[in-house]
Amino acid sequence: MVKLFLIYIDPGAGSMLVQVTIAGILGFLYTFRTYWLRILNFFKQKGEKISNDKKIGNKINNI
């Protein structure tokens, strides 16, 4: 016997699904970027550090 299941996604659940998907993708990209910079900094020489945010890095160095 074949059962037919109809799935209904209302607009609220649909928009939440889109929001969670976008947040997951952006979270993955941010995490990847952070760890990639850590890996690059590990292999760089001491004076050649790569800043995660150049503006904040310049403000900290000027203090």
Steps between C-alpha positions, in 0.01 A plus 500: 500500500636840399444791737500848362626771732431858406733746662379854543745773592326816610662839432632535856676164491625564147657833590655346811648222286652758264634701793662197663656397169648846439626523860663158470678592178624833639608337825697238309670765284595712804641197683692389191646849455604522866676165504656560158659822630627313806661239276658771282629685808654176629711466186586870463807652655461692825488847341250411230183435699174515306233703677141373516373858483753752376315802639488360853861384471614851403308658786656261752850563364451880526404491870 
